[in-house]
Amino acid sequence: MMARKALGPATLEIVQAVRGHATGAMVAAVSGGADSLALAHAVAHVGAERDLPYAAVTVDHGLQDGSAERAATVAEQLRAMGYSDVVIERVEVAPAGRPAGPEGDARAARYAVLDAAAAARGADLVLGHTLDDQAETVLLGLLRGSGSRSLAGMAVRSGRRLRPLLWLRRDRTRTACAELGLQVWDDPHNSDPRFTRSRIRARLLPLLADELGPGIPEALARTADLARADADLLDRLAGDLYARVLIPSEVANSPQDRDPRATERSAELPGVLGSSGVLGSSGGLGSSKDRDSSADAGRIAGADPDADAARRPGQPALSCAPLADADAALRTRVIKRWLTDGGAAEVPYAHVRAVEALITDWHGQQEVQVRGIAVRRIAGELRVVGKSGL
């Protein structure tokens, strides 16, 4: 067990952050960097203080020379902190050149083993992300144009994952390690200019501070907090709409859909979120533009005898009319979720907009190719009709 001694100011801040969120068993993810070592000390301190089970996992990706020896050193440091349950996980990382790249593949492999370790112990996975990491994540999302969900950054708690240090600056963890006499490993990948996040950390954020003054990371973290609340609300409303416009496969595959006189299905749906932003009954055939084209939709369905054979079996459809009247923020979320559920590997914004045009700008277009699947509008419904060539 750790010897009790007075905590330095930075160490106390980190202990208090963990203490404020610890509710049960904890598994600390430890790389050997300042953030994770300071976090690991706090997890052990709070675990011993409250008689909570705690463990630590360090992952050896094998991406750098000496990684196995470094993992062993981290394990020794953890045992000196009081950990009796220390796991070194070795994972294989896909070769460079895959879409995610070695860093993306390493991250996916790391979280897979960390999540499994926490789940096996019925514990929270405690991660050492700081306010600076949050700021970098927000900037990455902004630069990639990935929407409000990416601007929302990371949450303090997301399922089993717990990030108690998100409101502490990175330099506090380094100071805490100095107070504790812990030897810190600085990952060279964190300063490698090949990686976008490294360039944001080493170049862009310092430039913003020089040009605009201090407080940029804090402002970005506040932006994430505000964007997350908005994104959470929109996701909940979109989930309600998704449930209302989704047509189960046994209905979508019914003989009625082969009738050239098939009409839009919104009358069958009790209520959808319309452009007014309130829950009401849309009742009729959706927007006037969509009503005017519904007969054309039926004609095209009737003129395409192979549509049913081409449609992917068991794939639910989407009703177009109520989506035409929905707010764009909800409609695009519904489309993206449906495409993902339907097997699309990735859904870029341009593909979402192309599928959206089948709803809001319908004039008899052919199928839209998305990464992994092909989508067509048939009888007022969006349907997955096969695999994409993309």
WOPEPE-V330797 format. One record per helix or strand of 3 or more residues. SS is the DSSP state (alpha for helix, beta for strand). FROM is the first residue (numbers start at 1). TO is the last residue. If there is no record, write none. Layout:
SS&FROM&TO ; SS&FROM&TO
This chain:
alpha&9&19 ; beta&26&29 ; alpha&34&50 ; beta&54&60 ; alpha&67&81 ; beta&86&90 ; alpha&101&120 ; beta&124&126 ; alpha&131&144 ; alpha&148&151 ; alpha&170&180 ; alpha&188&191 ; alpha&196&212 ; alpha&216&245 ; alpha&249&252 ; alpha&255&258 ; alpha&266&268 ; alpha&288&302 ; alpha&307&310 ; beta&317&319 ; alpha&320&325 ; alpha&328&341 ; alpha&349&360 ; beta&368&371 ; beta&373&378 ; beta&381&386
